[in-house]
Amino acid sequence: MTHPNGTSTRPCVVVGVDGSAAASDAVRWAAADAALRGLPLRLVAVARWPARRRAPSADRLFDGCAAEQLAAAAALVRTVAPTVPVTRAAGRGPAAAVLSAAGRDAALVVLGSRGRGPVTGALLGSVGRTLAETGPCPVVVVHERGWWEALRADGDPVVVGVGHLAGAARAVRFAFDEAERRAAALHVVRVVRTARPDDRAALDGLLVDETRRRPSVGVVPRVVEGDPADVLTRLSATAQLVVLGTRVRRRPWSPRGHVHRALLRHARCPMVVVRSRDGRA
């Protein structure tokens, strides 16, 4: 088995590969993003062998389809970002566990919105949601939008949704990084059911340090009344990236917020989930 995490500690961008059209969109997006970051790209497939067959030796791929999918994905990367270094890996086991292991030293893990085969069709069900809630690094889900020229679209902002202010700092920092990298405006949106007079002041206070550190980023703070999932889904139609923070719960039975699940399923542009721990940055 080729361990998907490798032995290098150099950061990389990881993308799940399964041969589907959605995974190809994810590969294109991840290749362009890796080029923007100046990082290598790691293509990861989940390999399987038929039931009742003896496990192959550790130095072999388990499924010929995995090797073919990785080769096709590597060829696709060369058409999008020919200078990005690419490595390939196949791992055995549950797709979420394999991709989570691959992401331990990664800057991002990137997934398509739906797929087929070992990295399965409900990437937004079991695999995508599990990684978004438990993965070791930010997780990007690439929704279908053609060839993802959005990375270079003039006028498309990066949008970050702010829920609990105490746990939003990590997502906000990530969003500032992305906006600066793309020379894009950053829309910082706090969606509330009923606005209060101090909501805007609280949002401005959250942004003051990053605004000073990144004077080149044009920041548009917004307090919007409505349902957070509905508002952010609507804003995703004119964004190049939506960033959303989610908290890691120490108690596994704690309820998860519905907003990031809704955006994972319905966002109209790539969206990234950045985790904090129990509301802390």
C-alpha positions as CSV (number, residue, x, y, z in Angstrom):
1,M,0.0,0.0,0.0
2,T,1.1,3.5,-0.8
3,H,0.3,5.5,2.3
4,P,-1.6,8.6,1.1
5,N,0.1,10.8,3.8
6,G,3.6,10.1,2.4
7,T,6.7,10.9,4.5
8,S,7.2,14.5,3.6
9,T,6.1,17.2,6.0
10,R,6.0,19.9,3.2
11,P,2.5,21.3,2.9
12,C,0.5,20.4,-0.2
13,V,-3.0,20.5,-1.6
14,V,-4.8,17.2,-1.5
15,V,-7.6,16.3,-3.9
16,G,-9.8,13.2,-4.0
17,V,-9.9,11.4,-7.3
18,D,-12.5,8.9,-8.4
19,G,-12.9,9.3,-12.2
20,S,-16.1,11.3,-12.0
21,A,-16.8,14.6,-13.8
22,A,-17.2,16.2,-10.4
23,A,-13.9,14.9,-9.2
24,S,-12.3,16.3,-12.4
25,D,-13.7,19.7,-11.6
26,A,-12.2,19.4,-8.2
27,V,-8.8,18.4,-9.7
28,R,-8.9,21.5,-12.0
29,W,-9.7,23.8,-9.1
30,A,-7.1,22.2,-6.8
31,A,-4.4,22.4,-9.5
32,A,-5.1,26.1,-10.0
33,D,-5.2,26.7,-6.2
34,A,-1.9,24.9,-5.7
35,A,-0.3,27.1,-8.4
36,L,-1.6,30.2,-6.6
37,R,-0.2,28.9,-3.3
38,G,3.1,27.7,-4.8
39,L,2.5,24.2,-3.3
40,P,2.6,20.7,-4.7
41,L,-0.5,18.8,-5.4
42,R,-1.3,15.3,-4.1
43,L,-3.8,13.2,-6.0
44,V,-5.4,10.5,-3.7
45,A,-7.6,7.6,-4.8
46,V,-9.2,5.0,-2.6
47,A,-8.2,1.5,-4.0
48,R,-10.1,-1.7,-3.4
49,W,-9.9,-5.3,-4.4
50,P,-12.8,-7.8,-4.9
51,A,-14.2,-9.7,-2.0
52,R,-12.6,-13.1,-1.1
53,R,-9.4,-12.1,-2.9
54,R,-6.1,-12.2,-0.9
55,A,-4.8,-8.8,-0.1
56,P,-2.0,-7.7,-2.5
57,S,1.5,-6.9,-1.4
58,A,2.2,-3.5,0.1
59,D,3.9,-2.1,-3.0
60,R,1.0,-2.7,-5.4
61,L,-2.1,-0.7,-6.2
62,F,-5.1,-2.7,-5.2
63,D,-7.4,-1.7,-8.1
64,G,-6.4,-1.0,-11.6
65,C,-9.1,1.6,-11.8
66,A,-7.3,3.6,-9.1
67,A,-4.1,3.7,-11.2
68,E,-6.0,4.8,-14.3
69,Q,-7.9,7.5,-12.4
70,L,-4.7,8.9,-10.9
71,A,-3.0,8.9,-14.3
72,A,-6.0,10.7,-15.9
73,A,-6.1,13.2,-13.1
74,A,-2.3,13.9,-13.4
75,A,-2.7,14.5,-17.1
76,L,-5.6,17.0,-16.3
77,V,-3.4,18.8,-13.9
78,R,-0.8,19.3,-16.6
79,T,-3.4,21.1,-18.8
80,V,-4.3,23.5,-15.9
81,A,-1.1,24.1,-14.0
82,P,1.9,22.4,-15.8
83,T,4.5,23.7,-13.4
84,V,2.8,22.3,-10.2
85,P,4.6,19.2,-8.8
86,V,2.2,16.2,-8.6
87,T,2.3,13.1,-6.6
88,R,-0.1,10.2,-6.7
89,A,-1.3,8.0,-3.8
90,A,-3.8,5.2,-3.3
91,G,-5.0,4.1,0.0
92,R,-7.3,1.3,1.3
93,G,-10.1,1.8,3.7
94,P,-13.1,4.1,4.2
95,A,-12.7,7.1,1.9
96,A,-13.1,9.7,4.6
97,A,-10.4,8.0,6.7
98,V,-8.0,7.8,3.7
99,L,-8.5,11.4,2.8
100,S,-8.2,12.5,6.4
101,A,-4.9,10.8,6.7
102,A,-3.7,12.4,3.5
103,G,-4.7,15.8,4.9
104,R,-2.6,15.6,8.0
105,D,0.2,17.6,6.5
106,A,-1.9,19.4,3.9
107,A,-3.0,23.0,3.4
108,L,-6.3,21.9,2.0
109,V,-8.3,18.8,1.1
110,V,-10.4,19.3,-2.0
111,L,-13.4,17.2,-3.0
112,G,-15.9,17.2,-5.8
113,S,-19.5,17.8,-5.1
114,R,-20.5,14.2,-6.0
115,G,-18.7,11.3,-7.4
116,R,-18.7,7.6,-8.1
117,G,-16.9,4.5,-7.1
118,P,-14.7,4.3,-3.9
119,V,-14.8,8.0,-3.4
120,T,-18.5,7.7,-3.5
121,G,-21.5,9.6,-4.8
122,A,-22.6,11.1,-1.6
123,L,-19.3,13.0,-1.0
124,L,-21.6,15.6,0.5
125,G,-23.2,12.9,2.7
126,S,-20.8,10.6,4.4
127,V,-17.4,11.6,3.0
128,G,-17.6,15.3,2.5
129,R,-19.5,16.0,5.7
130,T,-17.3,13.8,7.8
131,L,-14.2,15.5,6.5
132,A,-15.7,18.9,7.0
133,E,-16.5,18.2,10.6
134,T,-13.5,16.1,11.6
135,G,-10.7,16.6,9.1
136,P,-7.3,17.8,10.1
137,C,-7.2,20.8,7.8
138,P,-9.6,23.1,5.8
139,V,-11.9,21.1,3.4
140,V,-13.0,22.5,0.1
141,V,-16.0,21.2,-1.8
142,V,-16.0,22.2,-5.5
143,H,-19.5,22.6,-6.9
144,E,-20.0,22.3,-10.6
145,R,-19.4,25.5,-12.4
146,G,-17.7,24.6,-15.6
147,W,-13.9,24.9,-15.8
148,W,-13.6,27.0,-12.7
149,E,-12.4,30.2,-14.3
150,A,-13.8,31.8,-11.1
151,L,-10.3,31.7,-9.7
152,R,-9.4,34.4,-12.2
153,A,-12.8,36.2,-12.6
154,D,-12.6,39.9,-12.1
155,G,-15.0,41.3,-9.6
156,D,-15.9,38.0,-7.8
157,P,-15.4,38.4,-4.1
158,V,-14.4,35.9,-1.4
159,V,-17.3,35.6,1.1
160,V,-16.8,34.5,4.7
161,G,-19.8,33.8,6.8
162,V,-19.5,34.7,10.5
163,G,-21.6,33.0,13.0
164,H,-20.4,32.8,16.6
165,L,-17.9,35.7,16.9
166,A,-15.8,33.9,19.5
167,G,-15.0,31.0,17.1
168,A,-14.7,32.9,13.8
169,A,-11.1,34.2,13.9
170,R,-9.6,31.2,12.2
171,A,-12.1,31.3,9.3
172,V,-11.7,35.0,9.0
173,R,-7.9,34.7,8.8
174,F,-8.2,32.0,6.1
175,A,-10.6,34.2,4.1
176,F,-8.2,37.2,4.3
177,D,-5.5,34.9,3.0
178,E,-7.6,33.8,0.1
179,A,-8.7,37.3,-0.8
180,E,-5.2,38.6,-0.7
181,R,-3.9,35.7,-2.8
182,R,-6.6,36.3,-5.4
183,A,-6.5,40.1,-5.3
184,A,-10.2,39.9,-4.5
185,A,-12.5,41.8,-2.3
186,L,-13.5,40.2,0.9
187,H,-17.2,40.3,2.0
188,V,-17.5,39.4,5.7
189,V,-21.1,38.5,6.3
190,R,-22.8,38.0,9.6
191,V,-26.4,36.7,9.2
192,V,-28.7,37.2,12.1
193,R,-32.4,36.6,12.6
194,T,-33.0,40.0,14.1
195,A,-30.3,42.7,13.8
196,R,-29.3,44.6,17.0
197,P,-27.6,48.0,17.1
198,D,-24.3,46.6,18.3
199,D,-24.0,43.8,15.6
200,R,-22.0,45.9,13.2
201,A,-19.6,47.2,15.9
202,A,-19.0,43.6,17.1
203,L,-18.2,42.6,13.5
204,D,-15.8,45.5,13.0
205,G,-14.0,44.5,16.2
206,L,-13.5,41.0,14.9
207,L,-11.9,42.4,11.7
208,V,-9.7,45.2,13.1
209,D,-6.4,43.2,13.5
210,E,-6.6,41.4,10.1
211,T,-7.6,44.7,8.4
212,R,-4.4,46.3,9.8
213,R,-2.3,43.4,8.7
214,R,-3.7,43.2,5.2
215,P,-4.3,46.8,4.0
216,S,-4.4,45.6,0.4
217,V,-7.6,43.6,1.0
218,G,-10.8,45.5,0.3
219,V,-13.1,44.5,3.2
220,V,-16.9,44.8,3.0
221,P,-18.4,44.0,6.4
222,R,-22.2,43.2,6.2
223,V,-24.8,42.4,8.8
224,V,-27.8,40.8,7.1
225,E,-31.1,39.7,8.5
226,G,-32.4,36.3,7.5
227,D,-31.6,32.6,7.5
228,P,-27.8,32.1,7.4
229,A,-28.0,29.1,5.0
230,D,-30.3,30.9,2.6
231,V,-28.4,34.1,2.6
232,L,-25.0,32.5,2.1
233,T,-26.3,30.2,-0.6
234,R,-27.6,33.2,-2.4
235,L,-24.3,35.1,-2.1
236,S,-22.4,32.1,-3.3
237,A,-23.9,32.6,-6.8
238,T,-21.7,35.7,-7.3
239,A,-18.6,34.6,-5.2
240,Q,-15.5,32.8,-6.2
241,L,-15.2,31.2,-2.8
242,V,-17.3,30.9,0.3
243,V,-15.5,30.3,3.6
244,L,-17.4,29.1,6.6
245,G,-16.2,28.3,10.1
246,T,-17.4,25.4,12.1
247,R,-16.7,24.4,15.7
248,V,-15.3,21.1,16.9
249,R,-17.4,19.7,19.7
250,R,-15.7,17.9,22.5
251,R,-18.9,15.9,23.2
252,P,-19.7,13.8,20.2
253,W,-23.5,14.1,20.9
254,S,-23.4,17.9,20.6
255,P,-25.6,19.1,17.8
256,R,-23.9,20.3,14.6
257,G,-24.9,23.5,12.9
258,H,-27.1,23.2,9.9
259,V,-25.5,26.1,8.0
260,H,-22.3,24.4,6.8
261,R,-24.2,21.3,5.9
262,A,-26.6,23.3,3.8
263,L,-23.7,25.1,2.1
264,L,-21.9,21.9,1.4
265,R,-25.0,20.7,-0.4
266,H,-26.2,23.8,-2.2
267,A,-23.5,26.4,-2.6
268,R,-23.0,27.6,-6.1
269,C,-19.3,28.1,-5.9
270,P,-16.4,26.3,-4.2
271,M,-16.9,26.4,-0.4
272,V,-14.4,25.7,2.4
273,V,-15.0,24.7,5.9
274,V,-12.4,25.9,8.5
275,R,-12.7,24.4,11.9
276,S,-12.1,25.9,15.3
277,R,-12.3,24.1,18.6
278,D,-15.3,24.7,20.9
279,G,-15.7,28.2,19.7
280,R,-12.1,29.2,20.2
281,A,-9.9,30.5,17.3
